[in-house]
Amino acid sequence: MTNFLAGGVAAGERSLLVGYEESRGQLIRNARSWGVDFETMEAEGGLKVVCLYPEAQSLPDHLLMIRQLVEEFKPDRLAIDRLSALERIAPETGFREFLISLTSFVQNGFRRPL
């Protein structure tokens, strides 16, 4: 994930990281341990790191939040760290529906024309 995001930024693409299991500080420290400076990437506008607690809202609200972040930041790359963290807040069918909706959004609404 770190190299995927950093590679996008290095190529002039905007990258969005939505984290559910680790704090923002922890994600930044982990990236730094791999030789990647997320803080500088954010300061330069190529990266946005957003960390949320899975229990803070419902699955539909998490989906809306991701869509809103994508609409506002307009990233070329999206990484979601630990989708499985959301699985613990909903019944199996609810999580499956969330994944289907998220996948549909990424495949259809997230693409940009070439």
C-alpha positions in Angstrom: 0.0 0.0 0.0 2.8 2.5 0.9 4.6 1.9 -2.4 1.4 2.0 -4.3 0.6 5.5 -2.9 4.1 6.8 -3.1 4.4 5.6 -6.7 1.3 7.5 -7.6 2.6 10.7 -6.0 6.0 10.2 -7.7 4.1 9.9 -11.1 2.3 13.2 -10.4 -1.0 11.5 -9.3 -3.0 12.4 -6.3 -3.4 9.5 -3.8 -5.9 9.1 -1.0 -5.4 6.8 2.0 -8.4 5.9 4.2 -7.2 4.1 7.3 -9.4 2.1 9.7 -7.0 0.2 12.0 -4.1 2.5 12.7 -3.8 6.1 13.8 -2.6 8.8 11.4 0.6 9.0 13.3 1.2 5.3 13.2 0.6 5.2 9.4 3.0 8.0 8.9 5.6 6.3 11.1 5.2 3.0 9.3 5.6 4.7 5.9 8.7 6.5 7.2 10.2 3.2 8.3 9.9 2.1 4.6 11.7 5.3 3.5 8.5 7.1 2.4 7.6 10.5 3.7 3.8 10.8 3.8 4.0 14.1 5.6 5.9 15.8 2.8 3.6 14.3 0.2 0.6 15.7 2.1 2.2 19.1 2.5 2.8 19.2 -1.3 -0.8 18.2 -2.0 -0.1 14.8 -3.6 -1.5 12.7 -0.7 -4.3 12.9 1.8 -4.4 10.6 4.8 -7.7 10.2 6.6 -8.1 7.8 9.6 -11.5 6.9 10.9 -12.8 4.6 13.7 -14.9 1.8 12.2 -17.4 2.1 15.1 -17.8 5.9 14.7 -20.5 5.4 12.1 -22.5 2.9 10.1 -21.3 1.2 6.9 -23.5 3.4 4.7 -22.0 6.4 6.4 -18.5 5.1 5.8 -19.3 4.7 2.1 -20.7 8.2 1.9 -17.5 9.5 3.7 -15.3 7.7 1.2 -17.3 9.1 -1.7 -17.2 12.6 -0.3 -13.4 12.4 0.2 -13.0 11.2 -3.4 -15.2 14.0 -4.7 -13.4 16.7 -2.7 -9.7 15.5 -3.1 -10.2 14.0 -6.6 -7.5 11.3 -6.2 -6.1 9.2 -9.0 -5.3 6.4 -6.5 -7.3 5.2 -3.5 -6.1 2.8 -0.8 -8.2 1.6 2.1 -6.2 0.1 4.9 -8.0 -2.8 6.4 -11.4 -3.0 5.0 -11.8 -6.0 7.3 -11.9 -3.6 10.2 -15.4 -2.6 9.0 -16.5 -6.2 8.9 -16.8 -6.2 12.7 -19.4 -3.5 12.8 -22.0 -5.1 10.6 -23.7 -8.4 9.9 -22.1 -10.4 7.1 -24.7 -9.4 4.5 -24.3 -5.7 5.4 -20.6 -5.9 4.9 -21.0 -7.7 1.6 -23.4 -5.0 0.4 -20.9 -2.4 1.4 -18.2 -4.0 -0.6 -20.4 -4.3 -3.6 -21.3 -0.6 -3.4 -17.7 0.4 -2.9 -16.5 -1.7 -5.7 -19.2 -0.3 -8.0 -18.2 3.3 -7.1 -14.5 2.6 -7.7 -15.1 0.9 -11.0 -17.7 3.4 -12.3 -17.7 6.7 -10.5 -14.0 6.9 -9.6 -12.6 6.7 -13.2 -11.5 9.7 -15.0 -11.5 10.1 -18.8 -8.1 9.8 -20.4 
